[in-house]
Structure formats: C-alpha cells, structure tokens
Amino acid sequence: MEKRQRLPSRQRLREWGCGEVIVDTAIAKVSIVGSEMVGQPGIAAQMFEALYQHKINIQMIATSEIKVSCVVAEDEGVRALRAIHAAFNLAGN
C-alpha cells in the first residue's frame, strides 16, 4: 500500500523561501547500531569507507550516540549491507 503525505502547497513553500522539493522513493537505509559505539571514534568513518570502497554513493547521513544510518539508492541496498557487514566482520555464512 502506498503511503501519501500531505505536503505544503508550492505557494506556501515559496513564502518560506524554499526552492524545489524532490521526492525519491527508490532508496534504502542501512544502519549500524550499538550502545558500545559511544566513545569509540572512527566507527562512522569505517562505515563510510566500506561504502566508498564499493563505490556506493551515500545520499544522506543521520547519526545519534548509538546509531549511524545512511540512505543509498534502492538498487545498491543489498551491496551496501554486505559491504558494511564485511567491514565490521559480521558477514556470516
């Protein structure tokens, strides 16, 4: 089932000083999560490096103390997940 959100009118967006709004639904979100990430520098860099090494473009990044999430193209989602699993030695059989 497709979700629909009511967006502000174009006139309202112009009044707010906004430019163009583009909606992309062909995305995948990959995340690393763990309370042990607190105080461990370089964890996010390790994730970004794994995606870079596999030539996977990061479209957006969101972080918290215990989570780093990246949005990638939907067709690269599985490759991104596998790259991150390998980088953190989580790739099982």
C-alpha positions in Angstrom: 0.0 0.0 0.0 1.4 3.4 -0.9 1.7 6.0 1.8 0.7 9.5 1.0 1.6 12.6 3.0 0.0 16.0 2.6 2.7 18.4 1.5 2.6 22.2 1.8 1.4 24.0 -1.3 4.0 25.3 -3.7 2.9 28.9 -2.8 3.5 28.2 0.9 6.9 26.7 0.1 7.9 29.9 -1.9 6.7 32.0 1.0 9.0 30.1 3.3 11.9 30.7 0.9 12.1 27.1 -0.2 13.1 26.0 -3.7 12.2 22.8 -5.3 11.0 19.7 -3.4 12.0 16.4 -4.9 10.7 13.1 -3.6 12.7 9.9 -4.1 11.1 6.7 -3.0 13.8 4.4 -4.6 16.0 4.4 -1.5 17.4 2.0 1.1 18.6 2.8 4.6 21.5 0.9 6.1 22.5 1.4 9.7 25.0 0.4 12.3 23.6 0.3 15.9 25.1 -0.4 19.2 25.5 1.0 22.7 29.2 0.2 22.5 29.6 2.8 19.8 29.6 5.5 22.4 33.2 6.8 22.9 34.6 4.7 20.0 36.0 7.2 17.5 36.2 6.0 13.9 33.1 3.8 13.7 31.2 6.1 11.3 34.4 6.5 9.2 34.7 2.7 9.0 31.2 2.5 7.6 31.7 5.3 5.2 35.0 3.8 4.0 33.3 0.4 3.4 30.6 2.1 1.2 33.3 4.2 -0.6 35.4 1.1 -1.4 32.4 -0.5 -3.0 31.6 2.8 -4.9 28.2 3.2 -3.2 27.1 6.8 -3.1 25.7 8.0 0.3 22.7 10.2 -0.3 22.0 11.2 3.3 23.5 10.5 6.7 21.8 10.6 10.1 23.5 9.9 13.4 22.9 9.6 17.2 25.1 8.4 20.0 24.3 4.7 19.3 23.4 4.7 15.6 24.7 5.8 12.2 22.3 5.5 9.2 23.0 6.1 5.5 20.5 6.4 2.7 21.6 4.8 -0.5 20.0 4.0 -3.9 17.5 1.2 -3.5 19.3 -0.9 -6.1 22.5 -0.6 -4.0 20.9 -1.5 -0.7 21.9 -5.2 -0.5 25.5 -4.4 -1.7 25.7 -1.7 0.9 24.6 -4.0 3.7 27.1 -6.7 2.6 29.9 -4.1 2.5 29.1 -2.9 6.0 28.8 -6.5 7.3 32.2 -7.3 5.9 33.8 -4.1 7.3 32.6 -5.0 10.8 33.3 -8.7 10.5 29.6 -9.5 10.6 29.4 -11.4 7.3 28.3 -14.9 8.3 27.9 -17.9 6.1 
